[in-house]
Amino acid sequence: MPFVPPEAAMPDNYLPEVRHQYEALPYPPCDPQDDHHRLAQTWLEDLPMINHYCFAGKQSFRQGFRALVAGGGTGDASIFLAEQLRGTNAQVVHLDMSAASIALAQERARIRSLTNISWVHDSLLNLPGLGLAPFDYINCSGVLHHLADPDLGLRALLGVLRTDEQPGSLGLMVYASTGRTGVYQMQSLLRMVNGTETDAQRKISTARALLASLPPGNWFLRGEDLHHDHRMGDAGLYDLLLHSQDRSYSVGELIDWLGDGPGGHGFHLSFSDVQRGRAPYQPHMVLGRQPPPFIEALRRLPQRQQYEMAELMIGDIITHSFYATRHAGTIAPYGDPAYIPFFFHEPLTGDVAAQVFGSSGGQPFRLSHQHSGVSLMVNPGQYGARILRLIDGERSFGEIFAQLRAEDAASAVIADDATLFADFKDCYDTLNALERLLLKHPQSLA
């Protein structure tokens, strides 16, 4: 029997009420005038990330690349993609069921003089009949969990995803159950307090008054620092605490649904939390500050078990962001000398990285990463600092290793590529898990 996501069999379709909400309160709330001086960036839509995880580092994004933003709202993902694709023949399609949200997104595009976005006012459930396919990449962020039948929405997306010799990929975000525990308790409370009230503004006023009166033991207040939408005006508060159709998933449920679980869709999932990458899904990184004596045994467990345990350990994953690809081979492979390593998401240079990873003289040291909150022991190996010093986003691993061998030509021992890759692996795995070191193939530069 196919896997049915939680509550997917609910008899009522809440789509009209959801549509009304986003017409009255476009989301995410934004002021288009901000686009005169600020570009909002979405985590999954950075092209180097998409290239690394979805196209084995070989995508140039120049040869007729087509992206769909399904449920694009007020335009963050569409605008960010279009800006990065400016000057190419790539095309972005922005689809949303809210005319008010599309109008805000269009004004943002006008301010930025973006002409590579097409606008479609419709529901993603109607995608198969709109004649828009095929797409190389589909973003669907914060949408599937608002459908009465999320799997129906997923199948609509898959129906317009490219399936030929270069299959397309999905970038998805859905709510996470553990980190939103307080949110769902608050939603239940507000449904009881509001009763039969239907006026949105009165419901919002009630929610604000209740939030101001809650005792300190309330679970939402205890975890309030995890959430910010209720501080983003009426639209944000309504979306977080008063939404009419809202469900969430554990990482295991997502693997069952989209991945290789019984009845799943068979996709490979690459999770990447905003600013933290895979770190919140890996027990040895979650428990890195004071690892228990059995941590190495946990690292040997199947990936799914590690991810499920880490989600419960860390407790603060409020959304699951991930790429869904046809197979694991779409991830740029570590161990191929043709690939070019490059630093990402921070103004990190080879010299700075070498200084950090070389501070221990080749012995394991504690790496504390401020942006992600991760602190763990890393083995830099014999060559780690020297390899990092040579990473400039232009040299391939093969060229970096050749330079190392040239520097060591006078010594009796010259390491081969396999030895250098093995020596550098802990450095790479740690920085890549944080999305601070990615790979690209020279083919992507053509």
N, C-alpha and C positions, 0 to 999 in steps of 0.2 A: 504494500500500500504506500503511495507517495507520501512523503513527509508534509504535514500541514502545519504551517507556522502557527504559533499561539493565537487563538481567537479568529483564525482566518475563515472559519465556517460560520461566522456571525450572520444572521439572516438579513439584517438591515444594512443598506449601503449608505454611508454617511457623506458621500461625495457632495451633494447639494449644500449641506451645512458647512462642510470644509471650504467649498468654493465661496460661500457667502462670507466666511471669516476672512479669507485672504483678499476679497474685494474691499471689505470695510477696513481691514487692518493689514496692508501689504507687508510681506515679511521676506527677508529680514528688513527691519526699518532702516531707512537710509535717507540722506539728503543728497540728491544728485550734484549739488554744487560742490560737495566735497571732492568730486572727481576732477575739479580744476587743479587740485594740489595733492591728491592722495590716490594711490591705486590699492584697492582692497585685494589681497591675495588669498586664494583658497589653497589649502594644504595639498590636496590630491591633484590639483590642476597645474602644478609646476611642470612644464614640459620635460625637464631633465628627470623628474621622478617618473612620469608616465613612460618615458623612453626606457629607463632602467628596468622597470617592473613589467611593462606591458609589451615591449617590442625588442627585448634582448639588447637594448642599447643601440639599435641599428636604424631607428626611425629619424628621418630628416625633417619631417613635418612640412615638406615643400611640394611633394608630388600629389596634389589633389587631396590632401588630408581633410577628412570631414569629422567634425565633432558635434554631438548632440548634448545639450544640457536639458534634461527632462525634468520639468518642475523647477525652472530656473529662477522663479521668484523675481526679486528686484534686481537680479543681474550679477551678483558677485562673481560666480564661476564663468559666466558667459563673457563678461567684460575682461576678466583676467586672461582667459584663453585667447580672446580676440586681440588683446594687446600684444601677447607673446607671438601671435601668428601674423601680426601686421607686416605687410610687405611680401607675403607669400600668396600662393593661390589657394590656401586652405580656407575652409568655410566653417563657421559655427552656426548651428541652428538652436535658437532659444525657444523652448516650448513651455507654456504655462497656461493654466486654466483661469488665471486672474488677470483681467484686462488692466486693473489698477496697477498690479505689479509690473506687467509688461510696459506700461506707460513710463514708469520710473526707470526701468532698465533702458528703454529707448532714449530717454533724455540723457542718461549717463553716456550712452554710446554717441549721441549727438555732440555732447560736450567734448568727447575725446576724438571726434572725427573718425569713428570706426565705421567702416562700410562693409566689413566681412561677417556681419551677423544677419541671419534671416530670422524673422519673428513669426511664431505660430501660436495663435490663441486657441488652445484645445487641451484636452486631457491626455495624459500619456497612455491611458487605457485605449485610446483610439489610434495609437501610433501605427498599427499594422495596415490601416486603411488610408493613411494620409499620403502615401507615395513619396516618402522622404528617404527611404533606405537606399544604400547601406551606409553605416557609419563605422569609422575606424575606432572611435572612442566615444563612450557615452558616460556622461556624468549624471548621477541621480542621487542627490544629497538631501537627506531629510524629507523624503517623499514616500517611499514604500511603506514606512511604518504608520502613515496616515491613511492608508487604503483599507477598506473593509476586507479585501482579499489581496494581500501583498504579493502572493505568488502569481496572481493574474497580472499585476503590474510588472513583475519581473519578466514574465513570458512575453508581454508586449514589448519590453526593451529588447529581449533576445530576438524577437521577430524582425528587428531593424538593424541588428548588429552584423557586421561583415563576417562572412563564414567561408571565404575562399582560401587560397593558399597563404594569405596574410590575415588571419582572423582578427576581429576587433576585440576590444577589452572594455570592461566596465570599471568606473570609479564610483563606489557607493558609500553612503553614510547612513546608518540607522542607529536608533537609540540603544543604549546598553542598559541592561536591567540592574546590575548591582550598583552602579554609580548613581542611578536615578531612584533608588529606594525611597528617599524622602520626597521626591517629586510626586511619585504615585500615591503616597500616603496623603500628600497635600491635595492632589487632584480629587481623591475620594472624599476628603473632608469638605472641599468646596462644593462638590456636587450635593452633599447633604445639606450644607448651609444655604446654598442658592435655591435648592428645591426646584420648583417649577418656573423660576425666573428665566426669561428668554432675552431680556434686553442686555446687550453686551456691555454697555457702559455701567449699568447697575451691578452686573456681575464683577466687573473690574474693580469698582469702588468697594464692593464687599471683600474681594480678595485683598486689596490694599489694607483695609481696616483690620482684617484678620491677621495678616502678616505682622502688623504693628503691635498686635496684642498677644502673640504666641509666647508661651513660657519657654525658658531656655532648654528644656528637655526635649522639645519638639524635634523630630528627626530631620525635617527640612532645614530648620535653623542650624542644627548641628553640622549639616553638610552644605550650608548655603554658599560657602566659598567656592564650591564646585560649579555653581551656576551663575550666569549673569543676565540671562534674557529678561528676567523680571525687573531688571534695572534699566532696560532699554525702551522704556515707554510702554504704552498700552499694548502695542502689537506684540512686544516681547513677552510681557506678562501673560497675555492671553494664550500665546503659543505654548508657553511652558506649563501653565497651571490650569488653564480652562479649555484646552483643546477638546473637541468632541470625538476625535478618533486618534488614539495614541497608543502604540504598543512598543515593546522593547524586546531585546534578544540577548541571550548569553552567547559567548563565542562558540560554545558547543552547538547551540541551536542553529547558528549561522552556517556552521560546517555541515550540519545535517541537511539544511535547506538548500544551500547553494553549492556545497562541496561534494565530497565523496561519500557522504553518509547514505544509508539505505534510502533509495528514492530521491536522492539529491540530484542537482543539476550537473554535477560532475566538474565544476570549476575549481581551479586552484586559487586560493585566497591569500593575498599578501596584506597583512594588517599593518597600519601605520598611523599611530595616534599623533595628533597635532603637537609638534615640537618635540615629541618623545619617540617617534618611530615605533619599532617593535619592542622597545624596552619594557613597557608595561605588561607585555605578554610573555616575558621570559623570567622564570623564577630567580635565576642567578643574578639578574639585574635588579629585580624588585627587592630582593633580600641582600643586595650587595653591601649594605652598610655594616651588617653584622650577620653574615651567612651562617646558617646552622651546619652542624657537622655532616649532614646528609645531602648537602647542596649538589655535590657531583653526581650522586645517584639520581637526583631530580633531572639533571641535565641530560641524562641518558634515556629518559622516558620519551615516548613518542611525542611529536610536536603538539598534537591536539591536547594531550594530557597536560603538558607544560602550560599551554595557553589557558586552559580552563582553570588550573590551579592559580596561575598568576593573576587572572582577573579577580579571583576571590581574595587573594593575598593583598593586592594593592588597593582595591575597593573604590578607586576614584575614576575609573573609566566610565564616562557618561555617554559617549558615542563610540560606535565601532566604525572606523574609516578603513577602507580596504580596496584593493584592486582585485577584480575577478577576471581571470584569464583562462583560456581553454586548457592550458597545461603549464607545468612549472618551468618549461623551457623558454618561456617568454621573459624570464628574469635574466639580466646580464650576468654571465657566469664568472665567478671568481676562479682563477687558475688558468685563464687563457692569456698568453703574453701579448696578443694583439690589442687587448682592451686598454683604454685610457682611463686611469683613475682621476677623479677630481673632487675637490672639497665643495660642499654645498650647504646652504642655509645659514652659514655664518661667514664673516670675513676672515676665514682661516687661511693661513699660508703654510707652505712646507716648512719654512724656518721655525714658525711658532709651534707647529705640531711636533717637529723634531725636538724642540726644546722641552716640551712637556713629556713626550714619550722617551726621551733620552736622559731624563733627570735621575733615573735609578740605576744607570750603568748597566742596563740589560736585564735587571732583576724585576720581578713583579712589583707593581706599584699601584697605589690607589688613585684612580681617575675620578675626579669630582666634576660633573658637568652641570653648570649652573642652569642653563636653559631648560633642561629636561628634569633636573632634580636627581639624576642618577649618580650614584657613587659606588664603585666596585673595583675589585682588583683586576688588573690587566697585565698580561705577560707581553712585554714589547719585543721579546726575542733578541737575537744577536744583531739583526739588521733593521729592526723596525724603525728606529729613529732616522737612520740613513735613507731608507726608502721614502719615508714621509717627507724628508727634506727635498727630495727630487720630484715630488708630485706638484705639477704646475698646470694640470688640465690639458697639456699638449703632448707630453711624453707618454708612450704606452708602457705597460709593465715590462715588455721586452726591452725597450730602450732604457728604462730605469735600471733593469738588471744588468744590461750591457755596460752601463756607466759604472755601476758598482764593481763589476769584474775588472774594468779598466783601472779603477782606483786601486784595486787589490792585486794588480798584475804581478807585483814584486813578491807577493806572498806565495807560500807553497800550496795553500788551499783556495780553490776558486769554486764557489757554490754554483750549482746548476739551477735552472729555473724552478724545478720541483722543490728543491731545498729552500729556495728563497720564498716561494709561495707558502710553504708550510711554516716557515719561520715568522712570516708576516701575518698569518691567518688570524691570530687573536686580536691584533691591531685592527685589521680590516673588519672582522666580524663585529667588534665593538662599535667602531665609527659608522659602519654601514647600518647597524641596528638602530642607531640614532639618526639616520639619514644625513650624516655629515660627510660621508664618503661614498660616492656613487661611481658607476662605470658607464662608458660610452664606447661604441665601436667606431673606427675610422669611417665606416660606411655612412654613419649619420652626419658626417661633415661634408659629404659630397653634394 
